[in-house]
Amino acid sequence: MTELFVNLAPVLRGAVRVPGDKSASHRAVLISAMADGESTIEGLSTGDDVQRTLSIVEALGASISTLDGKLSILGPHEGLVAATHPLDCGNSGTAMRLLAGVLTGVPGTHELVGDESLMKRPMGRVIDPLRSMGAEISGAANDLPPVAIVGGSTLAGIDYQVPTPSAQVKSAVLFAGLKAVGTTTVHEAIRTRKTTENMLTEALVSVTSKDEGVGRVVSLQPGRPMPRHWHIPGDPSQAAFFAVLGLIHPNASIGVVKLLDEDERTGYIGVLQRMGGLISQKVKDAHPALQIRSSRLLATEIFAAEIPSVDEVPVLTIAAAAATGVTSFRDMSELRIKESDRFAGSMMLASSVGCEVWSEGDDFFVRGLGSATNFVHFAVDGGLDHRIVMAAAVAATAGRGGVIANWETVESSYPQFFDDLSSIQ
């Protein structure tokens, strides 16, 4: 275990360009590998999660090379083939769930494994719909990894209602639908990121998407993606850490440039604006950009439906800790099955900086301290969760400093995070 000391920065100025969107990066790699021919990718996320997906598609027969800063993926004409060894997804639940859908259409026997954290994350929500399509797929006890798949069975398109909002489950079903007989339709009661359906459409797969109230219905016809050039904009979820930092720091004016434009990925912006945050969004160079200034935040009520992936909750907990009043986090059960138990982890973060924190069922509450200058110096262990580490770094930089153990876990999604943090100090 290693520790990193993060100190208060008296002034924050400048602009940050966060890494390429991790969700889009995974999907660009997988769609390119499934295509017949060469695709190129610019702006790919440099984190270990996406590198795992790259290594896996190479093991499945795709050819990968780099030239002039562009990544080239050559999807084999005859299609992907089974690897001769287990496929290691590392810490990436996205890789494991999306690959489960892809591998149902790849003939042969496949095994998906991961690190200690990932091997504790349930995969039943992906296994169940894929099995209903006719896939031969199973997990260990309680549907934990490893996930075993015998690909190449005849699949049938299904009409599927996703029980809990999940872009990963939706994507796994749609990827399996590429090799199915008939139409595959996914119903979402609450809309999640539309990255998969947008990118499949760009790859000339027949996909229709219709919003219904706060939900969405996505239908897909079987077919093989076409090769194309992908340009991956910045990751909005990574931008959330700099957004909260700029708002709660006593002397900050910072920007985040060239972000992916998806409404379902930026719910946290509305939450922070509702709290009184001086955060604005504008389009520059065809991509949204954020401008953030120091603000006095007020408590609010935050619902999981506003931020369907709930990935931003740990850092929103730090915003709540700096606000005046009690902030309520509602319907947050999904946090318990992330890279770590982020329900407990988020509460731990707020408690560590000196807040009163309590929970009731799937809700938790943070009594804010009114300002990050009232935070206490703290020490936390990030474990295997990159978002807990980055949220702790935000609290330390805006408050009175802190010590973060196991900080290297940011390598999974944002290796240059601490360099970018230093660049605005």
C-alpha positions in Angstrom: 0.0 0.0 0.0 1.4 3.4 -0.9 0.2 6.8 0.3 0.0 10.2 -1.5 -0.1 13.5 0.4 -2.5 16.0 -1.3 -2.3 19.6 0.0 -4.5 22.6 -0.2 -3.9 24.7 -3.4 -4.4 28.4 -2.6 -5.4 29.3 -6.2 -6.8 27.2 -9.1 -6.6 28.6 -12.6 -6.5 27.1 -16.1 -8.1 24.6 -18.3 -8.1 20.8 -18.4 -8.7 18.4 -21.2 -9.8 15.1 -19.6 -9.1 11.7 -21.3 -11.3 10.3 -24.0 -14.7 9.1 -22.9 -14.2 5.7 -21.3 -17.6 4.3 -22.4 -17.2 5.4 -26.0 -13.6 4.1 -26.0 -14.7 0.6 -25.0 -17.4 0.6 -27.6 -15.2 1.9 -30.4 -12.7 -0.9 -29.8 -15.4 -3.6 -29.7 -17.4 -2.3 -32.7 -14.1 -2.0 -34.7 -13.1 -5.5 -33.8 -16.5 -6.9 -35.0 -16.3 -5.0 -38.3 -14.9 -6.4 -41.5 -11.9 -4.2 -42.3 -9.8 -1.4 -40.8 -11.1 1.2 -38.3 -9.1 4.0 -36.8 -9.5 5.7 -33.4 -8.3 9.0 -32.1 -8.6 10.2 -28.5 -8.9 6.7 -27.0 -9.0 6.6 -23.2 -5.5 5.7 -21.9 -6.7 4.0 -18.7 -6.1 0.3 -17.9 -9.8 -0.5 -18.3 -9.8 0.2 -22.0 -6.3 -1.3 -22.5 -7.9 -4.6 -21.2 -10.5 -4.4 -23.9 -7.9 -3.8 -26.5 -5.8 -6.8 -25.3 -8.9 -9.0 -25.4 -10.0 -8.1 -28.9 -6.4 -8.8 -30.0 -6.6 -12.2 -28.4 -9.8 -12.8 -30.3 -8.1 -12.2 -33.6 -8.3 -8.5 -34.3 -5.1 -6.8 -35.5 -4.0 -3.7 -33.6 -1.3 -1.1 -34.6 -0.5 2.6 -34.0 0.6 5.1 -36.6 0.9 8.9 -36.2 -1.0 8.9 -32.9 -4.0 7.0 -34.4 -4.9 3.5 -33.3 -5.8 1.1 -36.1 -8.0 -2.0 -35.5 -8.4 -4.5 -38.3 -11.5 -6.7 -37.8 -10.9 -10.1 -39.4 -12.9 -10.9 -42.5 -14.0 -14.2 -41.1 -14.9 -12.7 -37.8 -13.5 -13.0 -34.3 -12.4 -16.4 -32.9 -12.1 -17.8 -29.5 -8.9 -17.1 -27.5 -6.8 -19.9 -26.0 -6.8 -18.5 -22.5 -9.2 -16.7 -20.0 -9.9 -13.1 -21.0 -8.8 -10.8 -18.2 -11.0 -7.7 -17.8 -9.0 -6.3 -14.9 -11.1 -3.9 -12.9 -13.5 -3.1 -15.7 -17.1 -4.1 -15.3 -17.9 -2.3 -18.6 -15.5 -4.6 -20.4 -16.9 -7.8 -18.8 -20.6 -6.9 -19.4 -20.1 -5.7 -23.0 -17.9 -8.6 -23.9 -20.5 -11.0 -22.6 -22.8 -9.7 -25.3 -20.2 -9.8 -28.0 -18.9 -13.3 -27.2 -22.3 -14.9 -27.5 -21.8 -14.5 -31.3 -18.2 -15.7 -31.4 -17.9 -19.5 -31.9 -16.0 -21.4 -29.2 -15.6 -21.4 -25.5 -14.8 -18.2 -23.6 -14.1 -17.3 -20.0 -14.2 -13.8 -18.6 -12.3 -13.0 -15.4 -11.1 -9.9 -13.5 -9.2 -8.6 -10.5 -10.3 -9.1 -6.9 -12.9 -6.3 -7.1 -14.4 -7.3 -10.4 -14.7 -11.0 -9.3 -17.1 -9.8 -6.5 -19.4 -7.9 -8.9 -22.6 -9.8 -9.9 -23.2 -10.4 -13.6 -26.7 -11.8 -13.4 -28.3 -8.7 -14.9 -26.3 -9.5 -18.1 -26.4 -13.2 -18.0 -30.3 -13.4 -17.6 -31.2 -11.5 -20.8 -28.5 -13.1 -22.9 -29.6 -16.6 -21.8 -33.2 -15.7 -22.8 -31.8 -15.0 -26.3 -30.5 -18.6 -26.4 -26.9 -17.9 -25.3 -25.1 -20.6 -23.4 -23.7 -18.5 -20.6 -23.2 -18.9 -16.8 -21.5 -17.4 -13.9 -20.2 -18.9 -10.6 -22.3 -18.9 -7.4 -24.8 -16.0 -7.3 -23.8 -15.2 -10.9 -20.4 -13.9 -9.9 -17.4 -14.1 -12.3 -15.9 -16.0 -13.9 -18.4 -15.8 -16.7 -18.3 -18.8 -19.0 -19.7 -18.5 -22.5 -20.1 -21.0 -25.4 -20.5 -18.7 -28.3 -22.0 -19.4 -31.7 -25.4 -20.8 -30.7 -28.4 -19.6 -32.6 -29.6 -16.5 -30.9 -33.1 -15.0 -31.1 -33.9 -11.4 -30.9 -35.9 -10.5 -27.7 -38.1 -7.7 -26.4 -36.5 -6.9 -23.1 -37.4 -4.5 -20.3 -34.2 -3.6 -18.3 -35.2 -3.9 -14.6 -32.6 -1.4 -13.4 -31.2 1.5 -15.5 -28.0 0.2 -17.0 -26.3 1.2 -20.3 -24.0 -1.8 -19.9 -26.9 -4.3 -19.8 -28.6 -2.5 -22.8 -25.4 -2.6 -24.7 -24.7 -6.3 -24.0 -28.2 -7.2 -25.3 -27.7 -5.0 -28.4 -24.3 -6.5 -29.2 -25.7 -10.0 -28.9 -28.6 -8.8 -31.2 -26.1 -8.2 -34.0 -25.9 -12.0 -34.4 -29.5 -12.8 -33.5 -32.4 -13.9 -35.7 -35.0 -11.1 -35.8 -35.3 -7.8 -34.1 -33.8 -7.1 -30.7 -35.7 -4.4 -28.6 -34.6 -2.9 -25.3 -37.0 -0.9 -23.1 -35.6 1.5 -20.6 -37.9 3.0 -17.9 -35.2 5.7 -17.3 -32.9 6.7 -20.2 -29.3 5.8 -19.9 -26.3 6.9 -22.1 -27.0 6.3 -25.7 -23.4 5.8 -26.7 -23.9 2.2 -28.0 -26.9 2.9 -30.2 -25.3 6.1 -31.6 -22.0 4.4 -32.4 -23.7 1.4 -34.0 -25.8 3.7 -36.1 -22.5 5.4 -37.2 -21.2 2.0 -38.1 -24.3 1.6 -40.4 -26.1 -0.9 -38.2 -29.9 -0.5 -38.4 -30.9 0.9 -35.0 -34.0 3.0 -34.1 -34.3 4.9 -30.8 -37.5 6.5 -29.5 -37.8 8.5 -26.3 -41.0 7.7 -24.3 -41.5 10.0 -21.3 -38.3 9.6 -19.2 -37.6 6.3 -20.8 -36.5 5.0 -24.2 -37.1 2.1 -26.6 -34.2 0.9 -28.8 -34.6 -1.6 -31.6 -31.8 -3.2 -33.6 -31.7 -5.4 -36.7 -29.0 -8.0 -37.0 -25.9 -7.1 -39.1 -22.2 -6.6 -39.0 -20.8 -3.1 -38.2 -18.9 -1.3 -40.9 -15.3 0.0 -40.3 -15.0 3.7 -39.7 -12.9 6.4 -38.1 -13.7 7.2 -34.5 -12.9 10.4 -32.7 -13.5 10.1 -28.9 -14.3 13.4 -27.1 -13.5 14.0 -23.4 -15.2 12.0 -20.7 -18.0 13.9 -18.9 -17.8 11.7 -15.8 -14.1 12.6 -15.4 -15.0 16.3 -15.9 -17.2 16.1 -12.8 -14.2 16.0 -10.5 -12.9 19.3 -11.8 -16.4 20.8 -11.8 -16.8 20.1 -8.1 -13.3 21.1 -7.3 -13.7 24.5 -9.0 -17.0 25.2 -7.2 -16.0 24.3 -3.7 -12.4 25.7 -3.8 -12.3 29.3 -2.3 -10.3 30.8 -5.2 -10.9 29.0 -8.5 -11.7 29.7 -12.1 -11.1 26.6 -14.3 -12.4 25.1 -17.5 -12.8 21.7 -18.9 -12.7 21.4 -22.7 -13.9 19.2 -25.6 -16.4 16.9 -23.8 -18.7 14.2 -25.2 -22.2 15.6 -25.8 -24.8 13.3 -24.2 -27.6 14.6 -21.9 -27.6 11.4 -19.9 -23.9 11.9 -19.0 -24.2 15.4 -17.6 -27.0 15.2 -15.0 -24.5 16.2 -12.4 -24.3 19.7 -14.0 -27.9 20.4 -13.3 -27.5 19.1 -9.7 -24.6 21.5 -9.1 -26.4 24.4 -10.6 -29.4 23.7 -8.4 -27.0 23.9 -5.4 -26.0 27.4 -6.5 -22.9 26.4 -8.4 -21.5 28.9 -10.9 -21.0 26.3 -13.7 -21.8 27.1 -17.4 -21.8 24.9 -20.4 -21.1 26.2 -23.9 -20.1 24.7 -27.3 -16.6 25.3 -28.6 -15.0 23.5 -31.5 -18.2 21.5 -31.9 -17.9 20.0 -28.4 -19.3 21.2 -25.1 -17.0 22.9 -22.6 -17.5 23.7 -18.9 -16.5 26.9 -17.1 -16.4 26.7 -13.3 -16.0 29.4 -10.6 -15.9 29.3 -6.8 -19.4 29.2 -5.4 -21.4 29.0 -2.2 -23.3 25.8 -2.4 -26.6 25.0 -0.7 -28.0 21.5 0.1 -30.4 19.8 -2.2 -32.1 16.4 -2.9 -30.3 14.2 -5.4 -32.1 11.3 -7.1 -30.3 8.4 -8.8 -32.5 8.9 -11.8 -30.8 12.3 -12.4 -27.5 10.5 -12.8 -28.3 7.0 -14.1 -24.8 5.5 -13.8 -24.4 7.1 -10.4 -20.6 7.3 -11.1 -20.5 11.0 -10.1 -22.0 10.4 -6.6 -18.7 10.1 -4.7 -17.6 13.6 -5.8 -21.1 15.0 -5.4 -20.8 13.8 -1.8 -17.8 16.1 -1.5 -19.9 19.0 -3.0 -22.6 18.2 -0.3 -19.9 18.2 2.4 -19.0 21.8 1.4 -22.6 23.0 1.1 -24.8 24.5 3.8 -27.6 22.2 5.0 -28.4 18.5 4.7 -28.2 17.0 1.2 -30.2 13.8 0.6 -29.0 11.1 -1.8 -32.0 9.1 -2.9 -32.4 5.6 -4.3 -28.7 4.9 -4.3 -28.7 1.1 -4.1 -26.7 0.8 -7.4 -23.7 2.3 -5.6 -23.2 -0.9 -3.7 -22.2 -3.0 -6.7 -19.6 -0.7 -8.3 -15.8 -1.2 -8.2 -16.3 -1.0 -4.4 -19.3 -0.4 -2.2 -19.6 3.2 -3.2 -22.6 3.7 -0.9 -20.4 3.1 2.1 -17.4 4.7 0.3 -19.3 8.0 -0.3 -20.4 8.2 3.3 -16.9 7.5 4.4 -15.6 10.4 2.3 -18.0 12.9 3.8 -17.4 11.6 7.3 -13.6 11.8 6.8 -13.7 15.5 6.1 -15.8 16.1 9.3 -19.4 15.8 8.2 -22.3 14.2 10.1 -23.5 11.4 7.8 -26.3 8.8 8.1 -28.3 6.4 6.0 -31.9 5.1 5.8 -32.3 2.1 3.5 -31.0 3.1 0.0 -30.8 6.8 0.9 -28.0 8.6 2.7 -27.6 12.1 4.0 -24.8 14.5 4.5 -24.9 17.6 6.8 -22.6 20.0 5.0 -20.0 22.2 6.7 -20.8 25.3 4.7 -17.4 25.5 3.0 -14.5 23.3 2.1 -12.3 25.5 4.3 -14.1 23.8 7.2 -13.0 20.4 6.1 -10.6 18.6 8.5 -7.3 17.1 7.3 -8.0 13.4 6.7 -6.6 10.1 5.6 -8.5 7.5 3.5 -7.8 4.3 1.6 -9.0 4.4 -2.0 -8.9 0.6 -2.2 -9.5 -0.5 -5.8 -11.9 2.3 -6.6 -10.6 5.2 -8.8 -13.6 7.4 -8.2 -13.1 7.3 -4.4 -9.5 8.3 -4.9 -10.2 11.2 -7.2 -13.1 12.5 -5.0 -10.7 12.3 -2.0 -8.2 14.3 -4.0 -10.8 17.0 -4.7 -11.6 17.3 -1.0 -7.9 17.5 -0.1 -7.1 20.1 -2.7 -10.1 22.4 -1.8 -9.9 21.8 1.9 -7.1 21.3 4.4 -5.2 18.5 2.7 -5.3 14.8 3.1 -3.5 11.5 2.7 -4.8 8.9 0.2 -3.6 5.3 0.3 -3.8 3.1 -2.8 -4.0 6.2 -5.0 -2.5 4.3 -8.0 -5.9 2.8 -8.8 -6.6 5.9 -10.9 -4.6 4.0 -13.6 -7.7 2.1 -14.4 -9.5 5.1 -15.9 -7.5 8.3 -15.7 -3.7 7.8 -15.4 -2.8 11.5 -15.7 -5.4 12.7 -13.1 -2.8 14.0 -10.6 -0.8 15.6 -13.4 -3.9 17.4 -14.6 -4.7 18.4 -11.1 -1.2 19.9 -10.6 -1.5 21.8 -13.9 -4.2 24.1 -12.6 -2.4 24.9 -9.3 
